[in-house]
Amino acid sequence: MKQKKHHDKERLAIEAIKKKLVGKRLTYNEIFNLMDEISHRRLSDILTTYFAAAGFAEGFDNNELYHLTKAMAETGVKLHFNGIVADKHSTGGVAGTRTTMIIVPIIAAAGIKIPKNSSRAITSPSGTADTMEVVAPVTFPPGQIKRIVEKVGGCIVWGGHLGLAPADDILIQVEEPLAFESFDKIIVSIMAKKVASGATHVVLDIPVGLNMKIRHLKDAEIIAGKFLYLGKRFGIKLTVDINETRQPAGRGVGPVLEVRDVFHVLEQTKDRPLKLEQKALRLSAKLLDLCFLDMKKQIRTGEEIAKEILVSGKALSKMREIIREQGGDPAVSCSTLTLARYRSELKSARYGRVSELNNKNVSVIARILGSPHDKKAGIYLERKFEDEVDKGDILCTLYSEDRWRLKEAAETLKNVQIYRVE
């Protein structure tokens, strides 16, 4: 009987995939059955890939998006916290822009709970979970996450281990070799995690640019509209930040190099990446304003509060509390992080101005260097868009723990250019 039930569910899942492949709409029951089969790994990788490909080709209407998000959340574990629960997410695709690790301690220091469940890299050189893992463990059961958040106000953990929207994590695994995600899949992936983690107030970062995941403002506005629609249906307050992005906000690309950027900002050093700081403060301010609106106790603006928390050192103290509670060394600093053994410099062949810093190619080269699996691998961007350079100036430094990967990356740079100097 049990075997027959399994075969029936598998047959229904296959019928739903075939239906989607020819462009037809799926019902909630069909979608729930599919997510249930995928989340329990009862559907083969091949059939799961067919579903991912069908969604990429055909997309989903608003009802399907809602059903898909709901089914993903319902077929996994859910976290529950009392009161306002803040969260932040980015549609991604931007290398070296680790705002989350600055935003979380700012929000937690403001007295608002922010249990941040982050992803590992799909197409980028490092996800937030890969980067946080440099300074603390990121894999915890739900009960321990609740204890961490209740004690220090926030956490930065890997969501893939928690069983939150597990079907999403399996779909990510089948998508990773092809390095693609559809816009609808990005929306569902983010919102299912927000629903499952109990978020009530969310700021969404949507970077747009020629070499970004989302290239056109028109697409960004459509995506923002779908996020706001889902937020309304699930009772989540959302604020969206659509921003034109030409390059990484930080200078480091790769886990250790990105952590170093984060601590330069938290420690307020003179050579900190100001664009990264500005973006983190802007997103923190929007999230604080959204939360304070419902708390009915705001005296100052979110911008003023976020800046005061960062400049005063409260965000740094809070980050060190979070690291300690997650089992890391709270004494970590931008000056104590060790870089990779092997390095190579890319120098400018001419005098001029940096007219392009290709984010997509930065990601390609960083992954060749071994990022994110090699935590110390990556690129440090010495020069950014519109900087003036002399012939022989260092444009960027490549890092890797594997000398052959370093050599391959240096060779690839001859054909896959990061910089254009004119």
Buried (B, 14 or more C-beta within 10 A) or exposed (E): EEEEEEEEBBEBBBEBBEBBBEEEBBEBEBBBBBBBBBBBEEBEEEBBBBBBBBBBEBBBEEBBBBBBBBBBBBBBBBBEBEEBBBBBBBBBBBBBBBBBBBBBBBBBBBEBBBBBBBBBBBBBBBBBBBBBBBBBEBEBEBEBBBBBBEEBBBBBBBBBBBBBBBBBBBBBBBBBEEEBBBBBBBBBBBBBBBBBBBBBBBBBBBBBBEBBBBEEEEBBEBBBEBBBBBBEBBEBBBBBBBBEBBBBBBBBBBBBBBBBBBBBBBBBEEEBBEBBBEBBBBBBBBBBBBBBEEEEEBEEEBBEBBBBBBEEEBBBBBBBBBBBBBEBEBEBBBEEBEBBEBEBEBEBEEEBEBEBBBBBBBBBBBBBBBBBEBBBBBBBBBBBBEBEBEEEBEBBBBBBBBEEBBBBBBEBBEEBBBBEBE
